[in-house]
Amino acid sequence: MTGRYTEQSCSLTEFISQVSKETRAEDAPLAAAIEQNVPIYDCPTLRKSLSHISFRHNLMTELAAILQKGAGVFVLKQAYTNLDVIDLATNVFNEIIEDERGVSGGEDHFAEAGANDRIWNALEKLCLRAPSIFAEYYGNDMIALASEAWLGPGFQMTSQVNVVRPGGEAQQPHLDYHLGFQSAERASQYPAHVHQLSSALTLQGAIAQCDMPLASGPTKIIPHSQSYPAGYVAWRRDDFKQYFEQNFIQLPLEKGDAMFFNPALFHAAGANKTTDVARMANLLQVSSAFGRAMEYVDRQKMSSVLYPSLLESLGSGQMTMGEIANAVACCAEGYQFPTDLDRSPPPAGGLAPTSRQEIMLDKLKNYKLPDDTR
C-alpha cells in the first residue's frame, strides 16, 4: 500500500476480520499446543533437537512466520529450567528498586506514583551490579533463538523491569516501539510502508520472574492483531479500545516462562487482582542491528554550534521558520530514543520523551527577539 494511514481512515470492521483468524496446528507444527490461538512451545523438548541445524532453522522460520503473519505471539514454556538464576536476578532487581525508590526512576509511566515499580535500563544495571548473574541469565539459548528468529544476528538487547503490585490497575491497550510510541498524529506522517517496516525492527518479550496466575494480570493480547496494517494509528480510538477490552485473552505464565510478540500486536498489562502476588516481568525490547545510521555524528555538539546561527538568521529574517526547521531536521536528533529514561522518562500516560529537534525548535519559536522583529 502507498499513502498514509490516519485515525479517521481506520476500520474496526476490517480489524475484526483480521483478528477473527484461527491459529491451526499446521501453522505451528513444532508447538506443543495451541491455547486461545497462541502457539505454546515446550523448551525442554525443543532443546533435545536444537543442535541439529535443520531443526533449528525450521524452528526459527516457524517462529518468524508466527510473528509476521500468524498469531503474532508465542509462549516459551520453561525457557529457563534453572530457576535459581531467575531468583538471583529477581533479588538484584529488587535491590535496584529499593535503591532507586524516591531518587530516580522507580515509577511506572502507566500508573499513579507509587502504585508499581519500574527499572529503566535494567539490562545495564544488572550487568554492572552482578555480571556473573547477568552472564547466566542472558546466556539463555531460547531468548537468543527467539530474538535471532525475528531479527537475525547482531540484535541489540534492552530491558525494563516492571512490578505490578496487588491492586495494580491494567494498562490501556497499545502498540509498542517504534511507531507505537509516537502520537497518532506523528505516526500518520510516516508512509504506509514504514508502518510495516517498523514492526520488523523490534521484538517484544517478557520473562516471568515469578508465577503469574490469571488473577495477577498477565499480558492481555489479541492474537493476529498485528496483521491490521493501520494499527499504529488505530489503537487510541475508543472503538478499538472497547473491542480490545471485550475480546482480549490472557495466558497464565510460570516462573521461567517467556512470551514474545510482534510490537504491532494490540496488548496491555492486566490488572493485578491478587492480594499476595507482586507480578514482576523483565520486559525485553530487542532491536535490529540495522537500526543505526551509517556514521557516528555528534549531534549535540552540532546543535550547540548551530543554534546561535539559527537565532541570528531568524532575527535578521534571512531564513523563514520553515527553512530553519529543515536545517534543524538535518542537525538535531529527531527521534526520542535511545535516551536515559531515568533522567528523561516519558510523561505520565505517555510513551516517549521530547526529542532534541522538538526542544530546539520550541526554543527557537519562543525566543524573544529584540523589539519582537519576527
Residue pairs with C-beta under 8 A, 6 or more apart in sequence:
1 192
1 193
1 229
2 191
2 192
2 193
3 191
3 192
4 188
4 189
4 190
4 191
4 192
5 187
5 188
5 192
5 195
5 229
5 230
5 232
5 233
5 234
6 188
6 233
7 184
7 188
7 233
7 234
7 236
7 237
9 230
10 230
10 233
10 234
10 237
10 240
12 237
12 239
12 240
12 243
14 228
15 225
15 228
15 231
15 234
15 240
15 243
16 243
18 224
18 225
18 227
18 228
19 222
19 223
19 224
19 225
19 227
19 228
19 247
20 224
21 37
21 224
21 227
22 37
23 34
23 37
23 38
23 39
23 70
23 71
23 223
23 224
24 34
25 31
25 34
27 39
27 65
27 66
27 70
27 71
28 34
28 39
28 62
28 66
28 70
28 71
28 74
29 62
30 41
30 46
30 58
30 59
30 62
31 39
31 40
31 41
31 74
32 40
32 41
32 42
32 45
32 77
33 39
33 40
34 40
35 75
35 251
36 223
36 249
36 251
37 71
37 223
37 224
37 249
38 71
38 73
38 74
38 75
38 221
38 223
38 249
38 251
39 66
39 70
39 71
39 74
39 75
40 74
40 75
40 77
40 251
41 74
41 75
41 76
41 77
42 77
42 78
43 76
43 77
43 78
43 79
43 81
43 142
44 78
44 81
46 59
46 142
47 141
47 142
49 55
49 56
50 56
50 59
50 141
50 145
56 145
59 145
59 149
60 145
60 148
60 149
61 149
63 74
63 145
63 146
63 149
63 150
63 260
64 149
64 150
66 72
66 73
66 74
67 73
67 74
67 149
67 150
67 203
67 226
67 260
67 261
67 262
68 200
68 262
69 227
70 224
71 223
71 224
72 223
72 224
72 225
72 226
72 227
72 261
72 262
72 264
72 265
73 221
73 223
73 259
73 260
73 261
73 262
73 265
74 259
74 260
74 261
75 251
75 253
75 257
75 258
75 259
76 142
76 146
76 257
76 258
76 259
76 260
77 254
77 257
78 254
78 256
78 257
79 140
79 142
79 143
79 207
79 256
79 257
79 258
80 86
80 140
80 207
80 255
80 256
80 258
81 256
82 136
83 255
83 256
85 133
85 136
85 137
86 137
86 207
86 209
86 255
86 256
88 130
88 133
88 136
88 137
89 126
89 130
89 133
89 137
89 209
89 282
90 209
90 210
90 280
92 126
92 129
92 130
92 133
93 119
93 122
93 126
93 161
93 209
93 280
93 282
95 129
96 119
96 122
96 125
96 126
96 129
96 161
97 106
97 117
97 119
97 161
97 163
100 106
100 119
100 342
101 117
104 342
104 343
105 118
105 119
105 120
105 341
105 342
105 345
106 117
106 118
106 119
107 113
107 114
107 116
107 117
107 118
107 345
108 115
108 116
108 117
108 118
108 162
108 164
109 118
109 345
109 346
109 347
109 348
109 349
109 350
109 351
110 116
110 171
110 172
110 269
110 349
111 164
111 168
111 169
115 165
115 167
115 168
115 169
116 162
116 163
116 164
116 165
116 168
117 161
117 162
117 163
117 165
118 160
118 161
118 162
118 163
119 125
119 160
119 161
120 160
120 340
120 341
120 342
120 345
121 158
121 159
121 160
121 340
121 341
121 342
122 159
122 160
122 161
122 282
123 138
123 157
123 158
123 159
126 133
126 134
126 137
127 134
138 157
142 258
143 205
143 207
143 258
143 284
146 203
146 205
146 258
146 260
147 155
147 157
147 203
147 205
147 284
147 286
148 155
150 200
150 203
150 260
150 286
151 201
151 202
151 203
151 286
151 287
151 288
151 289
152 288
152 289
153 289
154 289
155 203
155 286
155 287
155 288
155 289
156 286
156 287
156 288
156 289
156 291
157 284
157 286
158 284
158 285
158 286
158 287
159 282
159 283
159 284
159 285
160 282
160 283
160 285
160 341
161 209
161 280
161 281
161 282
161 283
162 269
162 280
162 281
162 283
163 278
163 279
163 280
164 216
164 217
164 269
164 272
164 278
164 279
165 272
165 278
165 279
166 272
166 273
166 274
166 275
166 276
166 277
166 278
167 272
167 273
168 217
168 271
168 272
168 279
169 271
170 217
170 220
170 268
170 269
170 270
170 271
171 268
171 269
172 241
172 268
173 220
173 235
173 240
173 241
173 244
173 245
173 248
173 266
173 267
173 268
174 180
174 235
174 266
174 267
174 268
174 351
175 231
175 232
175 235
175 263
175 264
175 265
175 266
175 267
176 202
176 204
176 263
176 264
176 267
176 285
177 202
177 204
177 263
177 285
177 337
178 198
178 201
178 202
178 263
178 337
179 187
179 190
179 194
179 195
179 198
179 232
180 187
180 232
180 235
180 263
180 264
180 351
181 336
181 337
181 351
181 352
182 232
182 351
182 352
184 233
184 236
187 195
187 232
187 233
188 233
190 198
192 229
195 229
195 230
195 231
195 232
196 229
198 232
198 263
198 264
199 226
199 262
199 263
199 264
200 288
201 287
201 288
201 290
201 291
202 263
202 285
202 286
202 287
202 288
203 260
203 262
203 263
203 284
203 285
203 286
204 260
204 261
204 262
204 263
204 265
204 267
204 283
204 284
204 285
204 286
205 258
205 259
205 260
205 261
205 283
205 284
205 285
205 286
206 219
206 253
206 258
206 259
206 260
206 281
206 282
206 283
206 284
207 256
207 257
207 258
207 281
207 282
207 284
208 253
208 254
208 255
208 256
208 257
208 258
208 259
208 281
209 255
209 280
209 281
209 282
210 255
210 277
210 278
210 279
210 280
211 252
211 253
211 254
211 255
211 277
212 218
212 252
212 253
212 254
212 277
212 279
212 281
213 252
213 274
213 277
214 250
214 252
215 272
215 273
215 274
215 277
216 270
216 272
216 273
216 274
216 277
216 279
217 250
217 269
217 270
217 271
217 272
217 273
217 279
218 250
218 251
218 252
218 253
218 270
218 279
219 250
219 259
219 267
219 268
219 269
219 270
220 244
220 248
220 249
220 250
220 267
220 268
220 269
220 270
221 248
221 249
221 250
221 261
221 265
221 266
221 267
222 244
222 247
222 248
222 249
222 265
222 266
222 267
223 249
223 265
225 231
225 264
225 265
225 266
226 261
226 262
226 263
226 264
226 265
226 266
228 234
231 264
231 266
232 264
234 240
235 241
235 266
240 266
244 266
244 268
248 266
248 268
250 270
251 259
253 259
260 284
261 267
272 279
299 331
299 332
299 333
299 356
300 356
302 331
302 332
303 331
303 332
303 356
303 360
306 327
306 328
306 331
307 360
307 363
307 364
310 319
310 324
310 327
310 328
310 364
311 364
311 367
312 318
313 319
313 324
314 321
314 324
314 364
314 367
314 369
314 374
315 369
315 370
315 373
315 374
317 373
319 327
321 364
321 365
324 361
324 364
325 361
328 357
328 360
328 361
328 364
329 357
332 355
332 356
332 357
332 359
332 360
333 355
333 356
333 357
334 355
334 356
334 357
335 355
336 352
336 353
336 354
336 355
337 352
339 353
341 353
344 353
344 354
345 353
346 352
346 353
347 353
